[in-house]
Amino acid sequence: MTGKMLPVALPGGFDPARDQARLEARVRELKGQQWSLASIDVEAGKAYFVTADMVTTIVERDGRKGAQLPADVRPGDGDRQATLLAEAFDLRYPGEGWVMTEFDPYLRQAIMERLDSDELRAREALATALGVKPWQVQVHKVDGGFDVHLPASYSASRHDLRINEAVTMAIGRPGWYFTINAQALTMQVRAGALPTFPDRALYPWGAPTNDTWSIPLGLALGSGGTPNRELAIGFDDVPGMLSTGTAGSGKSVGVNAIITGALLRGWELVVIDAPHKAVDFLWCKDFCRPGGWGCDSKEQALTALDLVYEHGQAIARLLKEHHAQKVADLPVHLRPAPVLIVIDEATALFMLEPVPKGIPKDHPLVIDALNKNLVTQTLIKRVATIPAEMRFAGLRVVISTQMAQAKTGFDGPLKANLSHRVLWGANPSESARGFALSNPRDVPRVPEWIRADETAARGTGVAEFEGRAPAVLKGYFATTEQLREHLLSAGVPRCSRPEPTAAQIAAHTPSLDDAVGTDDEVPSRLENEGGFGDPGGEVIELRGAARAAHEFAVSQARNHRRSSSSNTVQNLDL
């Protein structure tokens, strides 16, 4: 509501308490009954009348002007009071931009201040974000931004997203940020640039290695005026990490950085990979522990896992002997080195062979598929067992895969023990985030301005680490040649025979031959007929390799029949 305003000069010696009533009566007598006293500025020697029922006395207070409001002012009169006071002050101080910044109807007080256009814009934007009146937000310009006093109704969960939008879109531009002291209800809005990553985050060759359990991974994106910082994986109390991402996302570079960081900190290494990808880890093969290279076959992979599992059991016995709960509790001279177990291309390793259909179950093709699947199922079980049982023994697992779904072998218990999560790639799909992250809604995305910058986006992703705030990251980069040269110069020990021996592989590879059945089975036609002859029934005599293969198939069929009758392979889908 606005009304006309009439300035009146005050007579000398005017006392508001004594002379106000006579002044009002005189003005109404001369100008009309519609006029009411709006404000009295004793310092300026003027009173202001309006066609409204406000009564205000203006007093100077530390560069601000305090206004005494009339006795009948109500809490809902804020908008009206702000308008009338602004009009009164504009007449007295034209063009100075006086606005109401505080309104207290209970103490009948208001505060007027001069705000420039930037302060008015900031106040309006923040008031809208907070859902309050403009005078409930005090905004003052400072060098590089604004200092703000928030209303008591402020709540981080309800208001921070809207405040961020106001700060970056209405008050400043993307890159501006704010910090809030919720207890004091104060906020600082500051100008800033959008955080981004360098073209490459070079591996920190000179980083200290005294913290055994902290492995450098990359740079975490800064925010709110905070620069990018080092992001390290804390493996002290966490059994494993799941690293997912499509081809070319930076997944392999990240795994190589973890391997290097672990070896520099005195860890032992086990590497498991699908045979067709084994070349990716040849650079660190001789840094593996004895029997720790499991990349040439699934049988070799299973053996390497079994050997490190047995190593963990030996550590368990050592802990029991010394009444210790974990390796860190052992005396230094007895403390075994942690073991990093890297399992790459897990989806390929966990893939089962299709079992041929429409042919007899004792056919060599069926037997071969079942034997391969027995090895695979045992491998999957061992992968799940190590993080579940061997955390206290210092064994840590990093599993890398393109998609961690239940149908690719990543069931609930396995994923639950891989509580550190990294999803590589600047723009993964919603389904990829759902499979890779524990709480995808709480994990930020790679910002759009980084995604739009091809060099800045290369090697980025998001990290969700147990007990820490999730972050956008860019993995440390170095070539495998550089990593290997650095490990050699650091004196990391090498192993002359990292592969499991043939005897070890034979001892740790399960087979359907291991099952013993009863002796009253019906013989297979491989035995009765001597093999698969021509349609007329004539037996074809086999020689050399063909005869050896046939005799092997007969043996496999006999043992399979026994195992089937004893139900030892009921879990295998025929």
C-alpha positions as CSV (number, residue, x, y, z in Angstrom):
1,M,0.0,0.0,0.0
2,T,1.4,3.4,-0.9
3,G,0.0,6.9,0.0
4,K,0.8,10.5,-0.6
5,M,3.5,12.1,1.6
6,L,3.6,15.6,3.1
7,P,6.9,16.9,4.6
8,V,6.4,19.5,7.4
9,A,9.2,21.6,9.0
10,L,9.3,21.3,12.7
11,P,9.3,24.4,14.8
12,G,12.3,25.2,17.0
13,G,12.5,23.3,20.3
14,F,10.1,20.7,19.0
15,D,9.7,17.8,21.5
16,P,8.0,14.7,20.0
17,A,6.7,13.6,23.4
18,R,5.2,17.0,24.2
19,D,4.3,18.5,20.8
20,Q,3.4,15.5,18.6
21,A,-0.4,15.7,19.3
22,R,-0.5,19.4,18.6
23,L,1.5,19.0,15.4
24,E,-0.9,16.3,14.1
25,A,-4.0,18.4,15.0
26,R,-2.6,21.5,13.3
27,V,-1.8,19.6,10.0
28,R,-5.2,18.0,9.9
29,E,-6.8,21.3,10.5
30,L,-4.9,22.9,7.6
31,K,-4.6,20.0,5.2
32,G,-7.4,17.6,6.0
33,Q,-8.3,14.7,8.3
34,Q,-6.9,12.1,5.9
35,W,-3.3,13.0,6.9
36,S,-1.5,10.9,9.5
37,L,2.0,11.4,10.9
38,A,4.3,8.8,9.3
39,S,7.7,9.8,10.7
40,I,9.6,12.4,12.6
41,D,13.2,13.1,11.7
42,V,14.4,15.3,14.7
43,E,17.9,15.6,13.3
44,A,16.7,17.0,10.0
45,G,13.9,19.0,11.7
46,K,11.1,17.6,9.6
47,A,8.0,15.5,10.0
48,Y,6.4,13.5,7.3
49,F,2.7,12.9,6.9
50,V,1.0,10.3,4.7
51,T,-2.5,9.2,3.9
52,A,-2.0,6.1,6.2
53,D,-1.9,5.4,9.9
54,M,1.9,4.9,10.5
55,V,3.7,6.9,13.2
56,T,7.5,6.7,13.1
57,T,10.4,8.5,14.8
58,I,13.8,8.3,13.0
59,V,17.0,8.1,15.0
60,E,20.6,7.7,13.6
61,R,22.3,4.4,14.7
62,D,25.9,3.6,13.6
63,G,25.3,4.7,10.0
64,R,21.9,3.1,10.0
65,K,18.7,4.7,10.9
66,G,16.4,3.3,13.4
67,A,12.7,3.9,13.2
68,Q,10.2,3.8,16.2
69,L,7.0,2.2,14.9
70,P,3.5,3.1,16.0
71,A,1.9,1.3,19.0
72,D,-0.7,-0.5,16.8
73,V,1.8,-2.0,14.4
74,R,1.3,-5.7,13.8
75,P,3.5,-8.6,12.6
76,G,1.7,-8.6,9.2
77,D,2.5,-5.0,8.6
78,G,6.1,-5.6,7.3
79,D,5.4,-5.1,3.6
80,R,3.4,-1.9,4.3
81,Q,6.0,-0.5,6.7
82,A,8.8,-1.2,4.3
83,T,7.0,0.6,1.4
84,L,6.0,3.6,3.5
85,L,9.4,4.0,5.1
86,A,11.1,3.7,1.8
87,E,8.9,6.5,0.4
88,A,9.6,8.7,3.5
89,F,13.3,8.2,3.2
90,D,13.4,8.8,-0.5
91,L,11.8,12.2,0.1
92,R,14.3,13.1,2.8
93,Y,17.3,11.4,1.2
94,P,16.6,11.2,-2.6
95,G,18.4,8.6,-4.6
96,E,20.4,7.1,-1.6
97,G,18.6,3.7,-1.7
98,W,17.3,3.4,1.9
99,V,15.4,0.2,2.5
100,M,14.1,-1.6,5.6
101,T,16.5,-4.3,6.7
102,E,15.0,-5.2,10.1
103,F,11.4,-5.2,11.3
104,D,10.4,-6.0,14.9
105,P,6.8,-5.2,15.5
106,Y,7.0,-6.4,19.1
107,L,9.6,-3.8,20.1
108,R,8.1,-1.4,17.5
109,Q,11.4,-0.9,15.8
110,A,12.7,-1.0,12.2
111,I,16.1,-0.4,10.8
112,M,16.8,1.4,7.5
113,E,20.0,1.0,5.6
114,R,21.4,2.1,2.3
115,L,21.9,-0.9,-0.1
116,D,23.3,-0.6,-3.6
117,S,21.9,-2.5,-6.6
118,D,24.2,-5.5,-6.0
119,E,23.2,-5.8,-2.4
120,L,19.5,-5.5,-3.3
121,R,19.8,-8.2,-5.9
122,A,21.6,-10.5,-3.6
123,R,19.1,-9.9,-0.8
124,E,16.1,-10.5,-3.0
125,A,17.6,-13.8,-4.5
126,L,18.5,-15.2,-1.0
127,A,15.1,-14.2,0.4
128,T,13.4,-16.1,-2.4
129,A,15.7,-19.1,-1.8
130,L,15.0,-19.1,1.9
131,G,11.3,-18.4,1.5
132,V,11.3,-15.3,3.8
133,K,10.8,-11.5,3.5
134,P,13.7,-9.5,2.1
135,W,14.3,-7.6,5.4
136,Q,14.8,-11.0,7.2
137,V,18.1,-11.4,5.3
138,Q,20.8,-8.9,6.0
139,V,23.3,-8.6,3.1
140,H,26.4,-6.4,3.0
141,K,28.9,-6.2,0.2
142,V,32.6,-7.0,1.1
143,D,35.7,-7.4,-1.1
144,G,35.1,-10.4,-3.3
145,G,31.4,-11.1,-2.3
146,F,28.9,-10.6,0.4
147,D,28.5,-11.2,4.1
148,V,25.0,-12.4,5.0
149,H,23.0,-12.9,8.3
150,L,20.4,-15.6,7.9
151,P,17.0,-15.9,9.5
152,A,16.4,-18.4,12.3
153,S,14.3,-20.5,9.9
154,Y,17.4,-21.6,7.9
155,S,17.9,-25.3,7.5
156,A,20.8,-26.8,5.5
157,S,18.7,-29.8,4.2
158,R,15.9,-27.5,3.0
159,H,17.7,-24.5,1.8
160,D,21.3,-25.2,0.6
161,L,20.5,-26.4,-2.9
162,R,18.3,-23.3,-3.5
163,I,21.0,-21.0,-1.9
164,N,23.6,-22.6,-4.3
165,E,21.3,-21.9,-7.3
166,A,20.8,-18.3,-6.1
167,V,24.6,-17.8,-5.5
168,T,25.7,-19.2,-8.9
169,M,22.9,-18.0,-11.1
170,A,21.3,-14.8,-9.6
171,I,24.0,-13.2,-7.4
172,G,27.2,-14.3,-9.2
173,R,27.9,-17.0,-11.8
174,P,29.0,-20.7,-11.8
175,G,32.0,-21.0,-9.7
176,W,30.8,-18.7,-6.9
177,Y,30.4,-20.4,-3.6
178,F,29.1,-20.0,-0.1
179,T,30.0,-21.1,3.4
180,I,27.6,-21.1,6.3
181,N,28.1,-21.1,10.1
182,A,24.7,-22.7,11.1
183,Q,25.2,-22.0,14.7
184,A,25.9,-18.3,14.3
185,L,23.4,-18.0,11.3
186,T,26.1,-16.3,9.2
187,M,27.0,-16.9,5.6
188,Q,29.8,-15.8,3.3
189,V,29.2,-15.6,-0.4
190,R,32.4,-15.3,-2.4
191,A,33.4,-15.1,-6.1
192,G,35.2,-18.0,-7.5
193,A,36.0,-20.0,-10.7
194,L,34.6,-23.4,-11.6
195,P,36.8,-26.2,-10.2
196,T,38.4,-28.4,-12.8
197,F,41.1,-30.9,-13.4
198,P,44.5,-30.6,-15.2
199,D,44.9,-32.4,-18.5
200,R,46.7,-35.1,-16.6
201,A,47.1,-35.8,-12.9
202,L,50.6,-37.1,-12.8
203,Y,51.5,-39.8,-10.4
204,P,53.0,-38.4,-7.2
205,W,56.5,-39.9,-7.3
206,G,57.7,-38.1,-4.2
207,A,54.7,-38.9,-2.0
208,P,55.6,-40.3,1.4
209,T,55.2,-44.1,1.8
210,N,55.3,-44.3,5.6
211,D,51.5,-44.9,5.9
212,T,51.2,-48.6,4.9
213,W,47.4,-48.6,4.5
214,S,46.9,-45.4,2.5
215,I,47.3,-45.9,-1.2
216,P,47.2,-42.8,-3.5
217,L,44.6,-43.0,-6.3
218,G,44.1,-39.5,-7.8
219,L,42.9,-36.0,-7.3
220,A,39.5,-35.2,-5.7
221,L,37.8,-32.2,-7.2
222,G,37.8,-29.1,-5.1
223,S,34.7,-27.0,-4.3
224,G,33.7,-23.8,-2.5
225,G,37.1,-22.2,-2.9
226,T,38.9,-25.4,-1.8
227,P,41.5,-26.6,-4.3
228,N,41.8,-30.1,-5.6
229,R,43.3,-32.5,-3.1
230,E,44.9,-35.9,-3.0
231,L,42.5,-38.8,-2.8
232,A,43.9,-41.9,-1.2
233,I,42.3,-45.3,-0.5
234,G,42.3,-46.2,3.2
235,F,42.7,-50.0,3.5
236,D,43.2,-50.2,7.2
237,D,39.8,-51.6,8.1
238,V,38.2,-52.2,4.7
239,P,38.6,-55.6,3.0
240,G,38.2,-54.6,-0.6
241,M,37.4,-52.2,-3.4
242,L,35.2,-52.5,-6.5
243,S,36.4,-50.7,-9.5
244,T,34.0,-50.5,-12.4
245,G,34.0,-48.7,-15.8
246,T,33.7,-49.3,-19.5
247,A,36.7,-49.8,-21.8
248,G,38.8,-46.6,-22.0
249,S,37.3,-45.0,-18.9
250,G,40.6,-45.1,-16.9
251,K,39.9,-48.2,-15.0
252,S,43.2,-49.9,-15.9
253,V,45.3,-46.8,-15.2
254,G,43.6,-46.6,-11.7
255,V,44.4,-50.2,-10.9
256,N,48.1,-49.7,-12.0
257,A,48.3,-46.8,-9.6
258,I,47.0,-48.9,-6.8
259,I,49.5,-51.7,-7.5
260,T,52.4,-49.2,-7.6
261,G,51.3,-47.5,-4.3
262,A,50.9,-50.8,-2.5
263,L,54.3,-52.2,-3.7
264,L,56.0,-48.9,-2.6
265,R,54.5,-49.4,0.8
266,G,55.8,-52.9,1.3
267,W,52.8,-54.9,0.2
268,E,52.9,-58.3,-1.6
269,L,51.0,-58.7,-4.8
270,V,48.7,-61.2,-6.4
271,V,47.3,-60.6,-9.9
272,I,44.4,-62.5,-11.4
273,D,43.2,-61.8,-14.9
274,A,41.5,-63.4,-17.9
275,P,44.1,-65.0,-20.2
276,H,43.3,-62.8,-23.1
277,K,44.1,-59.7,-20.9
278,A,47.2,-61.1,-19.2
279,V,49.5,-58.8,-21.2
280,D,48.1,-55.8,-19.4
281,F,50.0,-56.8,-16.2
282,L,53.2,-58.2,-17.7
283,W,54.9,-55.0,-16.5
284,C,54.4,-56.1,-12.8
285,K,54.5,-59.9,-13.2
286,D,57.9,-60.3,-11.5
287,F,56.7,-58.1,-8.6
288,C,54.1,-60.7,-7.6
289,R,54.7,-63.0,-4.6
290,P,55.7,-66.6,-5.3
291,G,52.6,-68.3,-6.8
292,G,50.9,-64.9,-7.1
293,W,50.6,-64.7,-10.9
294,G,47.2,-66.1,-12.0
295,C,46.7,-64.7,-15.5
296,D,47.4,-67.6,-17.9
297,S,44.4,-69.8,-17.2
298,K,41.5,-70.1,-14.8
299,E,43.2,-73.1,-13.2
300,Q,46.2,-70.9,-12.5
301,A,44.0,-68.1,-11.2
302,L,42.3,-70.4,-8.8
303,T,45.6,-71.8,-7.6
304,A,47.0,-68.3,-7.0
305,L,44.0,-67.5,-4.9
306,D,44.2,-70.7,-3.0
307,L,47.8,-70.2,-2.2
308,V,47.2,-66.7,-0.9
309,Y,44.2,-68.0,1.1
310,E,46.5,-70.6,2.7
311,H,48.9,-67.8,3.5
312,G,46.1,-65.9,5.2
313,Q,45.3,-69.1,7.2
314,A,48.9,-69.3,8.3
315,I,48.7,-65.6,9.5
316,A,45.5,-66.5,11.4
317,R,47.4,-69.2,13.3
318,L,50.1,-66.7,14.0
319,L,47.6,-64.2,15.4
320,K,46.0,-66.8,17.6
321,E,49.4,-67.8,18.9
322,H,50.1,-64.2,19.9
323,H,46.5,-63.4,21.1
324,A,46.3,-60.6,18.4
325,Q,43.1,-59.6,16.5
326,K,44.8,-58.3,13.4
327,V,48.2,-58.1,11.8
328,A,48.7,-54.5,13.1
329,D,48.6,-55.9,16.6
330,L,51.6,-58.2,16.1
331,P,55.1,-57.2,17.1
332,V,56.9,-55.4,14.2
333,H,59.4,-58.2,13.7
334,L,56.6,-60.8,13.3
335,R,54.2,-58.6,11.3
336,P,53.6,-60.0,7.8
337,A,53.3,-57.7,4.9
338,P,49.8,-56.8,3.6
339,V,48.8,-58.6,0.4
340,L,47.0,-56.8,-2.5
341,I,45.0,-59.2,-4.6
342,V,44.0,-57.6,-7.9
343,I,41.3,-59.4,-9.9
344,D,40.8,-57.8,-13.3
345,E,38.2,-58.6,-15.9
346,A,36.2,-60.4,-13.3
347,T,33.1,-60.7,-15.5
348,A,35.2,-62.8,-18.0
349,L,36.7,-64.9,-15.2
350,F,33.2,-65.5,-13.7
351,M,31.6,-66.5,-17.0
352,L,30.4,-70.1,-17.1
353,E,30.7,-72.4,-20.1
354,P,27.4,-73.2,-21.9
355,V,26.7,-76.9,-21.4
356,P,25.8,-78.6,-24.7
357,K,22.2,-79.8,-25.0
358,G,20.7,-82.6,-27.0
359,I,23.7,-85.0,-26.5
360,P,24.3,-87.6,-23.8
361,K,25.4,-86.3,-20.5
362,D,28.5,-88.5,-20.5
363,H,29.6,-87.1,-23.9
364,P,33.2,-85.6,-23.7
365,L,31.8,-82.1,-24.7
366,V,29.4,-82.1,-21.7
367,I,32.1,-83.5,-19.4
368,D,34.6,-80.8,-20.5
369,A,32.1,-78.0,-20.0
370,L,31.1,-79.3,-16.5
371,N,34.8,-79.5,-15.5
372,K,35.4,-75.9,-16.6
373,N,32.4,-74.7,-14.8
374,L,33.5,-76.5,-11.6
375,V,36.7,-74.6,-11.8
376,T,34.9,-71.3,-12.4
377,Q,32.4,-71.9,-9.6
378,T,35.3,-72.7,-7.2
379,L,37.1,-69.5,-8.3
380,I,34.0,-67.4,-7.7
381,K,33.6,-68.9,-4.2
382,R,37.3,-68.2,-3.4
383,V,37.0,-64.6,-4.6
384,A,34.0,-64.1,-2.2
385,T,35.7,-65.9,0.7
386,I,38.9,-63.9,0.9
387,P,37.4,-60.5,1.6
388,A,34.8,-62.1,3.9
389,E,37.3,-64.1,6.0
390,M,40.8,-62.6,5.6
391,R,40.5,-58.9,6.4
392,F,42.2,-59.4,9.8
393,A,45.1,-61.2,8.1
394,G,46.0,-58.2,6.0
395,L,44.6,-59.5,2.7
396,R,42.9,-56.8,0.6
397,V,41.0,-57.4,-2.7
398,V,40.6,-54.9,-5.6
399,I,38.2,-56.3,-8.2
400,S,37.9,-54.6,-11.6
401,T,35.1,-55.2,-14.0
402,Q,32.9,-53.4,-16.6
403,M,29.6,-54.2,-14.9
404,A,29.0,-55.7,-11.4
405,Q,25.7,-57.4,-11.6
406,A,24.4,-60.5,-9.9
407,K,24.1,-62.3,-13.2
408,T,27.9,-61.8,-13.8
409,G,28.8,-63.3,-10.4
410,F,28.6,-60.2,-8.1
411,D,26.0,-61.3,-5.6
412,G,25.1,-59.4,-2.4
413,P,27.7,-60.8,0.0
414,L,30.6,-60.2,-2.4
415,K,29.7,-56.6,-3.2
416,A,28.9,-55.9,0.5
417,N,32.5,-56.7,1.4
418,L,33.9,-54.4,-1.4
419,S,32.8,-51.3,0.5
420,H,35.1,-49.0,-1.3
421,R,33.7,-48.2,-4.7
422,V,35.1,-46.3,-7.7
423,L,33.1,-45.8,-10.9
424,W,35.3,-44.6,-13.8
425,G,34.0,-42.5,-16.7
426,A,32.8,-38.9,-17.1
427,N,29.2,-39.8,-18.0
428,P,28.1,-43.3,-16.9
429,S,24.5,-44.4,-17.3
430,E,22.0,-44.5,-14.5
431,S,22.1,-48.3,-14.5
432,A,25.9,-48.3,-14.3
433,R,25.7,-46.0,-11.3
434,G,23.1,-48.3,-9.7
435,F,25.3,-51.4,-10.1
436,A,28.6,-49.7,-9.1
437,L,27.7,-47.6,-6.1
438,S,26.2,-48.3,-2.8
439,N,24.1,-45.1,-2.5
440,P,24.2,-43.5,-6.0
441,R,21.9,-40.7,-5.0
442,D,24.5,-39.4,-2.5
443,V,27.4,-39.6,-4.9
444,P,28.1,-36.5,-7.1
445,R,28.4,-36.6,-10.8
446,V,31.3,-35.4,-12.9
447,P,30.2,-31.7,-13.5
448,E,29.0,-30.8,-17.0
449,W,31.8,-28.3,-17.6
450,I,34.4,-31.0,-17.0
451,R,32.5,-33.5,-19.2
452,A,32.5,-30.8,-22.0
453,D,36.3,-30.5,-21.7
454,E,37.8,-33.6,-23.4
455,T,41.2,-33.4,-21.7
456,A,39.9,-32.5,-18.3
457,A,37.3,-35.3,-18.5
458,R,39.9,-38.0,-19.4
459,G,40.4,-40.5,-16.5
460,T,37.7,-39.0,-14.3
461,G,35.1,-40.8,-12.2
462,V,33.5,-40.8,-8.8
463,A,34.7,-42.4,-5.6
464,E,32.5,-43.7,-2.7
465,F,34.8,-44.7,0.1
466,E,33.6,-46.2,3.4
467,G,33.4,-43.6,6.2
468,R,34.2,-40.6,3.9
469,A,32.3,-38.1,1.8
470,P,32.0,-39.2,-1.8
471,A,34.0,-37.2,-4.4
472,V,34.6,-36.6,-8.1
473,L,38.1,-37.8,-8.9
474,K,40.7,-37.9,-11.7
475,G,43.1,-40.9,-11.5
476,Y,46.8,-40.5,-11.3
477,F,48.5,-41.2,-14.6
478,A,51.8,-42.8,-15.5
479,T,52.8,-45.2,-18.2
480,T,53.5,-48.8,-17.1
481,E,57.1,-48.2,-18.2
482,Q,57.4,-45.3,-15.8
483,L,55.7,-47.2,-13.0
484,R,58.0,-50.2,-13.4
485,E,61.2,-48.0,-13.6
486,H,60.1,-46.2,-10.4
487,L,59.5,-49.5,-8.6
488,L,62.9,-50.8,-9.7
489,S,64.7,-47.6,-8.6
490,A,62.9,-47.9,-5.2
491,G,64.3,-51.4,-4.7
492,V,61.0,-53.2,-4.6
493,P,61.8,-56.9,-4.5
494,R,61.2,-59.1,-7.5
495,C,60.3,-62.8,-7.8
496,S,62.1,-65.2,-10.2
497,R,59.0,-67.5,-10.4
498,P,55.7,-65.8,-9.7
499,E,53.7,-68.5,-11.4
500,P,52.3,-71.4,-9.5
501,T,54.0,-74.7,-10.3
502,A,52.3,-77.4,-12.3
503,A,52.1,-79.5,-9.2
504,Q,50.4,-76.7,-7.3
505,I,47.9,-76.2,-10.1
506,A,47.2,-79.9,-10.2
507,A,46.7,-80.0,-6.5
508,H,44.3,-77.0,-6.4
509,T,42.2,-77.6,-9.5
510,P,39.0,-79.5,-8.8
511,S,37.6,-82.0,-11.2
512,L,34.7,-84.3,-11.6
513,D,37.3,-87.1,-11.3
514,D,37.6,-86.2,-7.7
515,A,34.1,-87.6,-6.9
516,V,33.8,-91.3,-6.1
517,G,30.5,-93.0,-6.8
518,T,29.1,-96.5,-6.4
519,D,30.1,-99.6,-8.4
520,D,26.7,-100.6,-9.6
521,E,26.1,-98.0,-12.2
522,V,25.0,-98.9,-15.7
523,P,28.0,-98.7,-18.0
524,S,28.3,-95.9,-20.5
525,R,28.0,-96.8,-24.1
526,L,31.5,-95.4,-24.4
527,E,32.6,-98.5,-22.5
528,N,30.0,-101.0,-23.9
529,E,30.5,-100.0,-27.5
530,G,34.1,-99.1,-27.3
531,G,33.4,-95.6,-28.7
532,F,31.4,-94.0,-31.4
533,G,31.7,-96.2,-34.5
534,D,30.1,-95.9,-37.9
535,P,26.3,-96.3,-38.3
536,G,26.7,-100.0,-39.2
537,G,28.2,-100.7,-35.8
538,E,31.8,-101.4,-37.0
539,V,34.3,-100.3,-34.4
540,I,36.9,-97.9,-35.8
541,E,40.3,-98.6,-34.4
542,L,41.9,-95.5,-33.0
543,R,45.6,-94.8,-32.8
544,G,48.0,-92.2,-31.4
545,A,46.5,-88.9,-30.1
546,A,43.0,-90.0,-31.1
547,R,43.2,-93.2,-29.0
548,A,44.6,-91.2,-26.0
549,A,41.7,-88.7,-26.3
550,H,39.2,-91.5,-26.5
551,E,40.6,-93.3,-23.5
552,F,40.5,-90.0,-21.6
553,A,36.9,-89.5,-22.6
554,V,36.0,-93.0,-21.4
555,S,37.6,-92.3,-18.0
556,Q,35.8,-89.0,-17.7
557,A,32.5,-90.6,-18.5
558,R,33.0,-93.3,-15.9
559,N,33.9,-90.8,-13.2
560,H,31.1,-88.4,-14.2
561,R,28.5,-91.2,-13.9
562,R,29.8,-91.9,-10.4
563,S,29.7,-88.3,-9.4
564,S,26.2,-87.9,-10.7
565,S,25.0,-90.9,-8.7
566,S,26.5,-89.5,-5.5
567,N,25.0,-86.1,-6.1
568,T,28.3,-84.3,-5.8
569,V,27.6,-82.0,-8.7
570,Q,23.9,-81.2,-8.1
571,N,24.6,-77.5,-8.3
572,L,25.8,-77.7,-11.9
573,D,23.1,-77.0,-14.4
574,L,22.9,-79.7,-17.0
